Amino acid sequence: MYGKSDVASELVKGLSAAGLDLVEVVGEVDDLLPALVARYVTQLFPEDGRQDVLLRHGTPHLTARLNEEWERTAVASGLFGDGRSGERTFLVGIEMKAGTADEEDIPAYRWARVTLSEGWDIAGAGCASGVLGTGRNNPTFAMASVRGDVLMVAGYWQVGVGFAVISQPEHVSRLRDHARRIAAFPHVEPATREWADRWLTAHPQN
């Protein structure tokens, strides 16, 4: 179990640079797909329900365009929920320090609940910070709605950059198969393996 105090100050600063205010680190909740498994969304196919937004390299004003497309896609997909509260709150995948000494070299990925503030900049400052990407306009983040029914995962491809989105991940067979692989893979953090297994149990296939 992690709390806000376990989040490195550099990570908090990176979230803040993107215009994301950290609310809490979410525990390994059975209803939520593990953050590590969610990253597999970019490996899915259109027939899995994957929808893509892609901007080609060299697109004029790429930072502004990426931010515009991110907001449009987030609203359209339901990443912010139904929006009735007026607050744009969602989950971002973050890398935590390991839980025990013998696991210190194994990455631990969790969801952090964040709120979007005014003046946000996902594609520019957020990616440049290293928290949401590996450089300006090079996004690598994983995001989810608070309920976990929408996933948005960013990627950098040969032709351009953008986001892959799916809804109702528990119904996506390839994603379930990957969750099984994660649950059985010995080099994954034990808590994440157990989390993946519990998620599968909590969402049995019909």
Buried (B, 14 or more C-beta within 10 A) or exposed (E): EBEEEBBEEEBBEBBBBBBBBBBEBBBBBEEBBBBBBBBBBBBBEEEBBBBEBBBEEEBEEBBEBBBEBBBEBBEEBBBBBEEEEEEBBBBBBBEBEBBEEEBEEBEBBBBBBBBBEEEBBBBBBBBBBBBBBEEBBBBBBBBBBBEBBBBBBBBBEEEBBBBBBBBEBBBBEBBBEBBEEBBEEEEBBEBBBEBBBBBBEEBEEE
